[in-house]
Structures are given as structure tokens and as C-alpha cells.
Amino acid sequence: MRYTTVIDIREIPEVYRNPNIRLLYLHLCLLAGYHDNDRDLVRISIRNLAVSSGLTVSATRHAVAILVKYKLLRVKGSVYRVRKYIEEGSITPRARTRKAAMVAAAAKIEAADAANREQTEEQSKEELESIYAQGKTPFMVWYEKKMEDAAAGDIDAQRIVNEKRAQYEAHSNNIKTKKQ
């Protein structure tokens, strides 16, 4: 008795839903050689493959075509190379100590923060471009929001509006002179 590997074909609905294709893939995985010179290879005719799997020749041909389509099988004459694993990057080893785990978690958080900062900076650039396209400065947008708050009865906003009115007018005049 020996062990073998197989790809989780549940992620490929067309392959997994069809019992003939599913059976043939598993059958080929089990038939495939495991020595260095014949690893993942099956030397068999289509008729013998049909007989050994219990399928019709037509169903076997269809199953082989679908497995080839999804790159689970390669055919060269009467030699079939079964793909039983997906080569991926190495698996990150688990931290052996609590300190190493905390360092890894901190690095993950820092990477997420860096990505968030990058996204925020990009959004800020877009917002600034939008504000300048309206013929305003960020200060003018902020001041106009305070004017709305003051009109709604906010006392602090009224104080800010009174204190910053000259600055707002200066910004407004600068924008007008730049347009001309």
C-alpha cells in the first residue's frame, strides 16, 4: 500500500461535478508512477484506461479532454502525465516562541498600516485635485463648512468664522487673481 497526493478539484466545478471526470482523475492519480523515472506518468491506451476505470471509451475521451483543458493532465501519445500538486511558494514557518509570534504579528500590522497610508495618500491627492478643480483651496472648503455649521447655530463655528474671515477673503482673492 502506498500514498499519493491529489489536487483539491472541488475548486474546478466542471471537473468536480462530473462523476466520470472526477473518477478518471482519481484513477489516474492512483495509477501514476512514483519512482524517479516514472513519477506522475501513466503508460496506458485509451481503451485500457476505459476498461480499468469502468467508463466507456467515449466518456474516457471526454474526461481526458476536460482534464487537459484544466491542465490537470498532459497527454503525449499513450503516456499521461498527471498533475497531482500545485507548486506554490514555500509555507511560512510558524513562530517557535511567543516573542517571535509577536514580532511577526507586528510586522504584519506594520505592512497593513503602510498599505493604508499609501491608499490614504492617494485618496488625499485625488481630493486635493478635485478641490483645486473647483477653484478653491482646502482652507476655503473647511471655512465654508464652518460657515454652514455657524448658520446652523454652532457657537464655536461662529467664533471661527469671525476670526478667519480675513484669511478666507485672502484665499478667495488669490484664486481670482490666478484665474485672470
Beta strands, then each sheet from edge to edge (+ up, - down):
strand 1: 41-43
strand 2: 73-76
strand 3: 79-82
sheet 1: 1+ 3- 2+
end
